Amino acid sequence: MTPTAPTKSRQDAALDRDARALYEALGDLVRLYQFRDRNLICCNDVSVTQCYALQALSRGGTMTLGSLARELFLDKSTASRVVETLERKGYVARSTHPDDARALEIALTARGRNLHKRIEIRLIEEERDLLAGLTPEVRRAATELIRNLARATAKRMGVSASNCCTSTGVSE
């Protein structure tokens, strides 16, 4: 049984309202998190983008520059500048890829792992405070909803929703 035209248009109108509400809510959340991240991360000698690079390397292990750039949604030249800064600060080390001398691998140093861990602990404390007033069911549902939205968005963009990329290619 297909919906009648008036029912269909009411459904479309409701979907449009829900889409607008989600758009506004996500916009608010992303803006707030960007400022929160900047305020919590930048006092640790790294930018937000540099911290995201540390996180990607912490999750995924050693990566090529191309893999890291894709993970961060950056072009290779921007990712290269991020890595250069992190290397200069002693947070990452670059080495030649074992299978392709033209490719570079990037890995966290002990100093980089320690810095990432300190930042991660602080950010998780913030999330804990945020969740403290919610029931366990709401906390789990919120996390699952955000994961589902991330997967759906990644699928529409044609990218992986995973933040655990590993280096598998060469010549990157």
C-alpha positions as protocol buffer text, in pm:
chain_id: "A"
residue {
  index: 1
  type: MET
  ca { x: 0 y: 0 z: 0 }
}
residue {
  index: 2
  type: THR
  ca { x: 152 y: 331 z: -105 }
}
residue {
  index: 3
  type: PRO
  ca { x: 82 y: 651 z: 84 }
}
residue {
  index: 4
  type: THR
  ca { x: -164 y: 893 z: -68 }
}
residue {
  index: 5
  type: ALA
  ca { x: -37 y: 1225 z: -200 }
}
residue {
  index: 6
  type: PRO
  ca { x: -140 y: 1427 z: 110 }
}
residue {
  index: 7
  type: THR
  ca { x: 18 y: 1168 z: 341 }
}
residue {
  index: 8
  type: LYS
  ca { x: 336 y: 1166 z: 133 }
}
residue {
  index: 9
  type: SER
  ca { x: 362 y: 1545 z: 138 }
}
residue {
  index: 10
  type: ARG
  ca { x: 313 y: 1550 z: 517 }
}
residue {
  index: 11
  type: GLN
  ca { x: 589 y: 1290 z: 547 }
}
residue {
  index: 12
  type: ASP
  ca { x: 813 y: 1497 z: 322 }
}
residue {
  index: 13
  type: ALA
  ca { x: 741 y: 1811 z: 524 }
}
residue {
  index: 14
  type: ALA
  ca { x: 818 y: 1627 z: 849 }
}
residue {
  index: 15
  type: LEU
  ca { x: 1142 y: 1492 z: 700 }
}
residue {
  index: 16
  type: ASP
  ca { x: 1234 y: 1843 z: 583 }
}
residue {
  index: 17
  type: ARG
  ca { x: 1174 y: 1982 z: 934 }
}
residue {
  index: 18
  type: ASP
  ca { x: 1378 y: 1702 z: 1090 }
}
residue {
  index: 19
  type: ALA
  ca { x: 1659 y: 1755 z: 839 }
}
residue {
  index: 20
  type: ARG
  ca { x: 1670 y: 2127 z: 919 }
}
residue {
  index: 21
  type: ALA
  ca { x: 1668 y: 2059 z: 1294 }
}
residue {
  index: 22
  type: LEU
  ca { x: 1954 y: 1807 z: 1255 }
}
residue {
  index: 23
  type: TYR
  ca { x: 2147 y: 2052 z: 1037 }
}
residue {
  index: 24
  type: GLU
  ca { x: 2117 y: 2323 z: 1301 }
}
residue {
  index: 25
  type: ALA
  ca { x: 2192 y: 2091 z: 1595 }
}
residue {
  index: 26
  type: LEU
  ca { x: 2500 y: 1939 z: 1428 }
}
residue {
  index: 27
  type: GLY
  ca { x: 2621 y: 2285 z: 1325 }
}
residue {
  index: 28
  type: ASP
  ca { x: 2594 y: 2403 z: 1685 }
}
residue {
  index: 29
  type: LEU
  ca { x: 2769 y: 2092 z: 1818 }
}
residue {
  index: 30
  type: VAL
  ca { x: 3054 y: 2107 z: 1566 }
}
residue {
  index: 31
  type: ARG
  ca { x: 3118 y: 2477 z: 1633 }
}
residue {
  index: 32
  type: LEU
  ca { x: 3119 y: 2421 z: 2009 }
}
residue {
  index: 33
  type: TYR
  ca { x: 3351 y: 2122 z: 1981 }
}
residue {
  index: 34
  type: GLN
  ca { x: 3590 y: 2309 z: 1756 }
}
residue {
  index: 35
  type: PHE
  ca { x: 3627 y: 2582 z: 2017 }
}
residue {
  index: 36
  type: ARG
  ca { x: 3642 y: 2330 z: 2300 }
}
residue {
  index: 37
  type: ASP
  ca { x: 3910 y: 2132 z: 2119 }
}
residue {
  index: 38
  type: ARG
  ca { x: 4108 y: 2446 z: 2043 }
}
residue {
  index: 39
  type: ASN
  ca { x: 4091 y: 2564 z: 2402 }
}
residue {
  index: 40
  type: LEU
  ca { x: 4191 y: 2226 z: 2547 }
}
residue {
  index: 41
  type: ILE
  ca { x: 4445 y: 2121 z: 2285 }
}
residue {
  index: 42
  type: CYS
  ca { x: 4635 y: 2435 z: 2193 }
}
residue {
  index: 43
  type: CYS
  ca { x: 4771 y: 2485 z: 2544 }
}
residue {
  index: 44
  type: ASN
  ca { x: 4968 y: 2163 z: 2483 }
}
residue {
  index: 45
  type: ASP
  ca { x: 5207 y: 2300 z: 2217 }
}
residue {
  index: 46
  type: VAL
  ca { x: 5004 y: 2167 z: 1919 }
}
residue {
  index: 47
  type: SER
  ca { x: 4724 y: 2291 z: 1697 }
}
residue {
  index: 48
  type: VAL
  ca { x: 4394 y: 2106 z: 1666 }
}
residue {
  index: 49
  type: THR
  ca { x: 4502 y: 1967 z: 1327 }
}
residue {
  index: 50
  type: GLN
  ca { x: 4833 y: 1851 z: 1471 }
}
residue {
  index: 51
  type: CYS
  ca { x: 4644 y: 1683 z: 1755 }
}
residue {
  index: 52
  type: TYR
  ca { x: 4418 y: 1507 z: 1503 }
}
residue {
  index: 53
  type: ALA
  ca { x: 4735 y: 1380 z: 1332 }
}
residue {
  index: 54
  type: LEU
  ca { x: 4865 y: 1248 z: 1665 }
}
residue {
  index: 55
  type: GLN
  ca { x: 4529 y: 1079 z: 1722 }
}
residue {
  index: 56
  type: ALA
  ca { x: 4529 y: 919 z: 1377 }
}
residue {
  index: 57
  type: LEU
  ca { x: 4881 y: 786 z: 1431 }
}
residue {
  index: 58
  type: SER
  ca { x: 4793 y: 665 z: 1780 }
}
residue {
  index: 59
  type: ARG
  ca { x: 4494 y: 473 z: 1649 }
}
residue {
  index: 60
  type: GLY
  ca { x: 4637 y: 351 z: 1322 }
}
residue {
  index: 61
  type: GLY
  ca { x: 5004 y: 312 z: 1393 }
}
residue {
  index: 62
  type: THR
  ca { x: 5271 y: 397 z: 1140 }
}
residue {
  index: 63
  type: MET
  ca { x: 5126 y: 552 z: 823 }
}
residue {
  index: 64
  type: THR
  ca { x: 5246 y: 688 z: 497 }
}
residue {
  index: 65
  type: LEU
  ca { x: 5203 y: 1059 z: 440 }
}
residue {
  index: 66
  type: GLY
  ca { x: 4928 y: 986 z: 186 }
}
residue {
  index: 67
  type: SER
  ca { x: 4737 y: 767 z: 431 }
}
residue {
  index: 68
  type: LEU
  ca { x: 4762 y: 1031 z: 701 }
}
residue {
  index: 69
  type: ALA
  ca { x: 4648 y: 1303 z: 461 }
}
residue {
  index: 70
  type: ARG
  ca { x: 4342 y: 1097 z: 364 }
}
residue {
  index: 71
  type: GLU
  ca { x: 4265 y: 1022 z: 728 }
}
residue {
  index: 72
  type: LEU
  ca { x: 4272 y: 1394 z: 811 }
}
residue {
  index: 73
  type: PHE
  ca { x: 4092 y: 1501 z: 490 }
}
residue {
  index: 74
  type: LEU
  ca { x: 4392 y: 1716 z: 396 }
}
residue {
  index: 75
  type: ASP
  ca { x: 4591 y: 1744 z: 78 }
}
residue {
  index: 76
  type: LYS
  ca { x: 4939 y: 1594 z: 95 }
}
residue {
  index: 77
  type: SER
  ca { x: 5117 y: 1930 z: 103 }
}
residue {
  index: 78
  type: THR
  ca { x: 4916 y: 2043 z: 407 }
}
residue {
  index: 79
  type: ALA
  ca { x: 4966 y: 1707 z: 579 }
}
residue {
  index: 80
  type: SER
  ca { x: 5337 y: 1734 z: 505 }
}
residue {
  index: 81
  type: ARG
  ca { x: 5355 y: 2072 z: 682 }
}
residue {
  index: 82
  type: VAL
  ca { x: 5165 y: 1927 z: 980 }
}
residue {
  index: 83
  type: VAL
  ca { x: 5412 y: 1637 z: 997 }
}
residue {
  index: 84
  type: GLU
  ca { x: 5713 y: 1868 z: 959 }
}
residue {
  index: 85
  type: THR
  ca { x: 5597 y: 2074 z: 1257 }
}
residue {
  index: 86
  type: LEU
  ca { x: 5527 y: 1764 z: 1467 }
}
residue {
  index: 87
  type: GLU
  ca { x: 5867 y: 1621 z: 1375 }
}
residue {
  index: 88
  type: ARG
  ca { x: 6043 y: 1947 z: 1464 }
}
residue {
  index: 89
  type: LYS
  ca { x: 5872 y: 1935 z: 1806 }
}
residue {
  index: 90
  type: GLY
  ca { x: 5979 y: 1572 z: 1853 }
}
residue {
  index: 91
  type: TYR
  ca { x: 5628 y: 1421 z: 1844 }
}
residue {
  index: 92
  type: VAL
  ca { x: 5666 y: 1214 z: 1526 }
}
residue {
  index: 93
  type: ALA
  ca { x: 5949 y: 1057 z: 1330 }
}
residue {
  index: 94
  type: ARG
  ca { x: 5964 y: 1011 z: 955 }
}
residue {
  index: 95
  type: SER
  ca { x: 6140 y: 722 z: 786 }
}
residue {
  index: 96
  type: THR
  ca { x: 6165 y: 574 z: 440 }
}
residue {
  index: 97
  type: HIS
  ca { x: 5898 y: 318 z: 355 }
}
residue {
  index: 98
  type: PRO
  ca { x: 6058 y: -30 z: 353 }
}
residue {
  index: 99
  type: ASP
  ca { x: 5899 y: -124 z: 19 }
}
residue {
  index: 100
  type: ASP
  ca { x: 5929 y: 210 z: -163 }
}
residue {
  index: 101
  type: ALA
  ca { x: 6217 y: 449 z: -102 }
}
residue {
  index: 102
  type: ARG
  ca { x: 6008 y: 735 z: -248 }
}
residue {
  index: 103
  type: ALA
  ca { x: 5742 y: 703 z: 23 }
}
residue {
  index: 104
  type: LEU
  ca { x: 5769 y: 824 z: 380 }
}
residue {
  index: 105
  type: GLU
  ca { x: 5630 y: 657 z: 688 }
}
residue {
  index: 106
  type: ILE
  ca { x: 5529 y: 860 z: 989 }
}
residue {
  index: 107
  type: ALA
  ca { x: 5518 y: 721 z: 1342 }
}
residue {
  index: 108
  type: LEU
  ca { x: 5463 y: 866 z: 1687 }
}
residue {
  index: 109
  type: THR
  ca { x: 5765 y: 904 z: 1908 }
}
residue {
  index: 110
  type: ALA
  ca { x: 5743 y: 826 z: 2280 }
}
residue {
  index: 111
  type: ARG
  ca { x: 5706 y: 1201 z: 2337 }
}
residue {
  index: 112
  type: GLY
  ca { x: 5421 y: 1213 z: 2083 }
}
residue {
  index: 113
  type: ARG
  ca { x: 5245 y: 916 z: 2244 }
}
residue {
  index: 114
  type: ASN
  ca { x: 5273 y: 1079 z: 2586 }
}
residue {
  index: 115
  type: LEU
  ca { x: 5137 y: 1411 z: 2461 }
}
residue {
  index: 116
  type: HIS
  ca { x: 4848 y: 1245 z: 2281 }
}
residue {
  index: 117
  type: LYS
  ca { x: 4763 y: 1042 z: 2591 }
}
residue {
  index: 118
  type: ARG
  ca { x: 4757 y: 1356 z: 2810 }
}
residue {
  index: 119
  type: ILE
  ca { x: 4530 y: 1539 z: 2565 }
}
residue {
  index: 120
  type: GLU
  ca { x: 4306 y: 1234 z: 2519 }
}
residue {
  index: 121
  type: ILE
  ca { x: 4265 y: 1193 z: 2896 }
}
residue {
  index: 122
  type: ARG
  ca { x: 4157 y: 1557 z: 2926 }
}
residue {
  index: 123
  type: LEU
  ca { x: 3911 y: 1533 z: 2636 }
}
residue {
  index: 124
  type: ILE
  ca { x: 3762 y: 1210 z: 2773 }
}
residue {
  index: 125
  type: GLU
  ca { x: 3719 y: 1381 z: 3110 }
}
residue {
  index: 126
  type: GLU
  ca { x: 3518 y: 1649 z: 2928 }
}
residue {
  index: 127
  type: GLU
  ca { x: 3300 y: 1380 z: 2767 }
}
residue {
  index: 128
  type: ARG
  ca { x: 3253 y: 1211 z: 3103 }
}
residue {
  index: 129
  type: ASP
  ca { x: 3132 y: 1537 z: 3255 }
}
residue {
  index: 130
  type: LEU
  ca { x: 2898 y: 1585 z: 2960 }
}
residue {
  index: 131
  type: LEU
  ca { x: 2748 y: 1237 z: 3000 }
}
residue {
  index: 132
  type: ALA
  ca { x: 2728 y: 1237 z: 3380 }
}
residue {
  index: 133
  type: GLY
  ca { x: 2371 y: 1365 z: 3395 }
}
residue {
  index: 134
  type: LEU
  ca { x: 2235 y: 1119 z: 3139 }
}
residue {
  index: 135
  type: THR
  ca { x: 2106 y: 768 z: 3195 }
}
residue {
  index: 136
  type: PRO
  ca { x: 2320 y: 479 z: 3068 }
}
residue {
  index: 137
  type: GLU
  ca { x: 2059 y: 407 z: 2800 }
}
residue {
  index: 138
  type: VAL
  ca { x: 2066 y: 765 z: 2671 }
}
residue {
  index: 139
  type: ARG
  ca { x: 2448 y: 767 z: 2676 }
}
residue {
  index: 140
  type: ARG
  ca { x: 2467 y: 449 z: 2469 }
}
residue {
  index: 141
  type: ALA
  ca { x: 2192 y: 566 z: 2232 }
}
residue {
  index: 142
  type: ALA
  ca { x: 2365 y: 902 z: 2179 }
}
residue {
  index: 143
  type: THR
  ca { x: 2695 y: 732 z: 2101 }
}
residue {
  index: 144
  type: GLU
  ca { x: 2529 y: 489 z: 1861 }
}
residue {
  index: 145
  type: LEU
  ca { x: 2341 y: 772 z: 1687 }
}
residue {
  index: 146
  type: ILE
  ca { x: 2660 y: 970 z: 1637 }
}
residue {
  index: 147
  type: ARG
  ca { x: 2838 y: 660 z: 1502 }
}
residue {
  index: 148
  type: ASN
  ca { x: 2550 y: 593 z: 1262 }
}
residue {
  index: 149
  type: LEU
  ca { x: 2552 y: 954 z: 1143 }
}
residue {
  index: 150
  type: ALA
  ca { x: 2930 y: 938 z: 1092 }
}
residue {
  index: 151
  type: ARG
  ca { x: 2899 y: 614 z: 892 }
}
residue {
  index: 152
  type: ALA
  ca { x: 2615 y: 752 z: 679 }
}
residue {
  index: 153
  type: THR
  ca { x: 2804 y: 1075 z: 616 }
}
residue {
  index: 154
  type: ALA
  ca { x: 3122 y: 888 z: 525 }
}
residue {
  index: 155
  type: LYS
  ca { x: 2929 y: 664 z: 288 }
}
residue {
  index: 156
  type: ARG
  ca { x: 2775 y: 966 z: 114 }
}
residue {
  index: 157
  type: MET
  ca { x: 3121 y: 1123 z: 88 }
}
residue {
  index: 158
  type: GLY
  ca { x: 3275 y: 801 z: -38 }
}
residue {
  index: 159
  type: VAL
  ca { x: 3525 y: 777 z: 249 }
}
residue {
  index: 160
  type: SER
  ca { x: 3582 y: 545 z: 540 }
}
residue {
  index: 161
  type: ALA
  ca { x: 3417 y: 631 z: 871 }
}
residue {
  index: 162
  type: SER
  ca { x: 3700 y: 453 z: 1046 }
}
residue {
  index: 163
  type: ASN
  ca { x: 3976 y: 648 z: 1212 }
}
residue {
  index: 164
  type: CYS
  ca { x: 4198 y: 344 z: 1226 }
}
residue {
  index: 165
  type: CYS
  ca { x: 4360 y: 349 z: 886 }
}
residue {
  index: 166
  type: THR
  ca { x: 4687 y: 169 z: 851 }
}
residue {
  index: 167
  type: SER
  ca { x: 4955 y: 204 z: 594 }
}
residue {
  index: 168
  type: THR
  ca { x: 4905 y: -53 z: 322 }
}
residue {
  index: 169
  type: GLY
  ca { x: 4996 y: 133 z: 7 }
}
residue {
  index: 170
  type: VAL
  ca { x: 5326 y: 253 z: -121 }
}
residue {
  index: 171
  type: SER
  ca { x: 5431 y: 550 z: -333 }
}
residue {
  index: 172
  type: GLU
  ca { x: 5214 y: 785 z: -133 }
}
